C-alpha cells in the first residue's frame, strides 16, 4: 500500500520498527511515509473520545490505539444494512452456486 499523500511505495523494512505510520482517513486504513509524517496537517480521522489520530480500521470497526474506544465504521453501516437485503442475498447465493458448480 502506498503513502496516501505522496504515493511513495513502502520498501522492505530494515530490522526493527517500521518508520511508516498507520492511520485512518475517511474511515479507510492508510499508510503515511516518514517524509509526509513531517507535515502538520495529515488530515487523518481522530478518535471521538480522546482526539488521538492513532486509529486502526479493521473488520468494519475503527479502534483507537490510545484509549481503546471502538466504533462501527460509518462506511460499513451501509454494508451491514445492505447485507440483509434479499436481492443481495440472492445475488451472493447465485454467485456461490456458479463458483462451486452447484445447479
FIMI-544778 format. One record per atom (N, C-alpha, C): residue in three letters; x, y, z. Coordinates in steps of 0.001 Angstrom, whole numbers, padded with zeros to 6 digits, always signed. Layout:
N
ALAXYZ
...
END
This chain:
103
UNK+000855-001162+000000
UNK+000000+000000+000000
UNK+000909+001235+000000
UNK+000665+002172-000919
UNK+001500+003375-000959
UNK+001065+004405+000083
UNK+001919+005405+000279
UNK+001574+006537+001141
UNK+000377+007244+000522
UNK-000626+007550+001323
UNK-001837+008153+000784
UNK-001597+009592+000316
UNK-000564+010259+000824
UNK-000305+011654+000450
UNK+000546+011780-000802
UNK+001668+011048-000859
UNK+002608+011249-001969
UNK+002696+010055-002913
UNK+002129+008923-002507
UNK+002145+007742-003363
UNK+003422+006918-003292
UNK+004363+007292-002416
UNK+005609+006528-002275
UNK+005283+005102-001832
UNK+006018+004166-002376
UNK+005817+002760-002013
UNK+006723+002392-000849
UNK+006195+001588+000045
UNK+006963+001113+001187
UNK+007931+000049+000698
UNK+009186+000146+001118
UNK+010188-000844+000737
UNK+010318-001870+001850
UNK+011064-002925+001576
UNK+011272-003933+002611
UNK+011897-003279+003835
UNK+011298-003505+004998
UNK+011797-002827+006199
UNK+013125-003395+006682
UNK+013897-002521+007285
UNK+015107-002931+007983
UNK+014632-003512+009308
UNK+015456-004306+009947
UNK+015044-004879+011233
UNK+014587-003787+012191
UNK+013578-004117+012954
UNK+013062-003172+013933
UNK+011733-002599+013494
UNK+011312-001579+014190
UNK+010015-000965+013922
UNK+010053-000206+012595
UNK+008953-000242+011894
UNK+008838+000465+010619
UNK+008696+001963+010869
UNK+009352+002786+010056
UNK+009192+004233+010206
UNK+007871+004740+009620
UNK+007153+003883+008923
UNK+005867+004270+008343
UNK+004808+004272+009432
UNK+003838+005166+009306
UNK+002768+005306+010293
UNK+001450+004845+009684
UNK+000676+004096+010462
UNK-000676+003726+010039
UNK-001646+004763+010569
UNK-002704+004955+009839
UNK-003741+005868+010280
UNK-005039+005539+009572
UNK-006069+006283+009900
UNK-007370+006106+009268
UNK-007760+007456+008669
UNK-008142+007434+007404
UNK-008581+008647+006722
UNK-009859+008322+005984
UNK-010908+009082+006252
UNK-012228+008807+005667
UNK-012617+007349+005909
UNK-012283+006884+007116
UNK-012630+005550+007607
UNK-012028+004413+006792
UNK-010872+004662+006194
UNK-010114+003620+005494
UNK-008689+003634+006036
UNK-008117+002447+006202
UNK-006743+002341+006692
UNK-005790+002912+005649
UNK-004855+003761+006067
UNK-003863+004350+005175
UNK-002484+004249+005802
UNK-001462+004371+004971
UNK-000084+004452+005436
UNK+000440+005845+005141
UNK+001329+006330+006020
UNK+001954+007631+005835
UNK+003470+007413+005881
UNK+004159+007832+004817
UNK+005612+007642+004752
UNK+006303+008572+005739
UNK+007570+008288+006061
UNK+008293+009138+007011
UNK+008381+010601+006565
UNK+008543+010861+005268
UNK+008636+012251+004795
UNK+007328+012997+005021
UNK+006203+012378+004694
UNK+004906+013042+004848
UNK+004496+013197+006308
UNK+005057+012366+007190
UNK+004736+012488+008615
UNK+005189+013826+009186
UNK+006123+014475+008519
UNK+006616+015774+008997
UNK+005584+016881+008786
UNK+004615+016645+007909
UNK+003558+017635+007668
UNK+002694+017741+008917
UNK+002281+018941+009239
UNK+001485+019141+010454
UNK+000027+018752+010252
UNK-000474+018870+009021
UNK-001872+018547+008762
UNK-001952+017300+007888
UNK-002011+016145+008542
UNK-002091+014888+007802
UNK-003516+014572+007375
UNK-004494+015296+007883
UNK-005900+015095+007546
UNK-006352+013662+007841
UNK-005946+013157+009015
UNK-006350+011818+009447
UNK-007574+011930+010349
UNK-008393+010882+010362
UNK-009537+010839+011267
UNK-009026+010827+012708
UNK-009803+011372+013615
UNK-009430+011411+015029
UNK-010481+010677+015856
UNK-010051+010162+016989
UNK-010935+009472+017918
UNK-011959+010466+018478
UNK-013218+010060+018504
UNK-014264+010934+019047
UNK-014178+011024+020570
UNK-013531+010052+021211
UNK-013415+010064+022675
UNK-012241+010896+023179
UNK-011049+010676+022579
UNK-009853+011336+023116
UNK-009148+012263+022128
UNK-009550+012247+020850
UNK-008945+013140+019860
UNK-007671+012619+019220
UNK-007209+011449+019622
UNK-005983+010879+019068
UNK-006188+010469+017604
UNK-005119+010550+016810
UNK-005184+010068+015429
UNK-004570+008672+015303
UNK-004259+008047+016433
UNK-003702+006695+016435
UNK-004844+005691+016302
UNK-005444+005645+015114
UNK-006586+004770+014857
UNK-006204+003654+013903
UNK-006902+002532+014025
UNK-006792+001454+013052
UNK-008205+001068+012624
UNK-008317+000644+011397
UNK-009609+000235+010854
UNK-009491-001221+010452
UNK-010371-002046+011009
UNK-010341-003472+010666
UNK-011727-004067+010862
UNK-012080-004942+009962
UNK-013340-005677+010033
UNK-014543-004776+010303
UNK-014564-003619+009653
UNK-015706-002730+009787
UNK-015752-001923+011060
UNK-014659-001934+011816
UNK-014598-001165+013050
UNK-013396-000230+013015
UNK-013518+000874+013708
UNK-012400+001800+013892
UNK-012063+001765+015373
UNK-010795+001462+015675
UNK-010353+001360+017065
UNK-009259+002373+017335
UNK-009347+003033+018486
UNK-008333+003985+018914
UNK-007251+003229+019672
UNK-006004+003379+019225
UNK-004891+002710+019896
UNK-004513+003427+021192
UNK-004979+004664+021362
UNK-004647+005418+022580
UNK-005580+005082+023740
UNK-006893+005172+023506
UNK-007834+004972+024618
UNK-008625+003664+024514
UNK-008527+002972+023371
UNK-009216+001695+023222
UNK-010660+001786+022765
UNK-011154+003009+022509
UNK-012539+003163+022048
UNK-012714+002473+020697
UNK-013827+001766+020539
UNK-014133+001061+019296
UNK-015513+001498+018830
UNK-015637+001741+017531
UNK-016943+002081+016961
UNK-017062+001455+015594
UNK-018287+001287+015154
UNK-018553+000768+013823
UNK-018196+001846+012811
UNK-017463+001468+011770
UNK-017117+002435+010729
UNK-018390+002827+009995
UNK-018585+004128+009799
UNK-019790+004604+009120
UNK-019913+004027+007728
UNK-018794+003871+007031
UNK-018844+003323+005680
UNK-019308+001874+005690
UNK-019182+001203+006824
UNK-019617-000191+006918
UNK-021071-000307+007342
UNK-021638+000753+007912
UNK-023034+000681+008327
UNK-023932+000420+007131
UNK-023625+001051+005988
UNK-024438+000821+004795
UNK-024239-000596+004282
UNK-023023-001139+004438
UNK-022778-002517+004009
UNK-023542-003498+004884
UNK-023589-003226+006182
UNK-024301-004104+007104
UNK-025783-004107+006767
UNK-026363-002930+006496
UNK-027782-002892+006179
UNK-028044-003496+004808
UNK-027101-003336+003861
UNK-027280-003918+002532
UNK-027162-005433+002577
UNK-026372-005958+003516
UNK-026187-007408+003600
UNK-027487-008111+003953
UNK-028395-007419+004615
UNK-029671-008012+004964
UNK-030674-007943+003823
UNK-030311-007320+002731
UNK-031202-007154+001595
UNK-031441-008484+000890
UNK-032714-008832+000576
UNK-032990-010096-000110
UNK-032358-010148-001495
UNK-032321-009016-002200
UNK-031712-009004-003531
UNK-030235-009345-003457
UNK-029516-008745-002509
UNK-028096-009016-002356
UNK-027872-010459-001938
UNK-028690-010968-001043
UNK-028557-012360-000606
UNK-028731-013309-001777
UNK-029692-013032-002636
UNK-029925-013878-003812
UNK-028744-013807-004772
UNK-028178-012607-004953
UNK-027023-012458-005838
UNK-025822-013219-005300
UNK-025589-013132-003999
UNK-024469-013845-003390
UNK-024671-015348-003516
UNK-025873-015818-003256
UNK-026153-017245-003382
UNK-025932-017723-004813
UNK-026397-016959-005795
UNK-026215-017335-007203
UNK-024731-017363-007569
UNK-023964-016396-007086
UNK-022527-016354-007375
UNK-021813-017545-006753
UNK-022164-017872-005519
UNK-021562-019047-004877
UNK-021904-020326-005623
UNK-023131-020442-006059
UNK-023541-021629-006818
UNK-022733-021753-008106
UNK-022511-020626-008784
UNK-021723-020657-010028
UNK-020281-021088-009737
UNK-019687-020495-008722
UNK-018292-020781-008391
UNK-018110-022210-007911
UNK-019046-022682-007120
UNK-018927-024018-006547
UNK-019519-025102-007446
UNK-020044-024715-008601
UNK-020582-025689-009563
UNK-021888-026309-009146
UNK-022639-025647-008310
UNK-023959-026160-007909
UNK-024974-025764-008963
UNK-026032-026581-009089
UNK-027071-026194-010055
UNK-028259-025575-009399
END
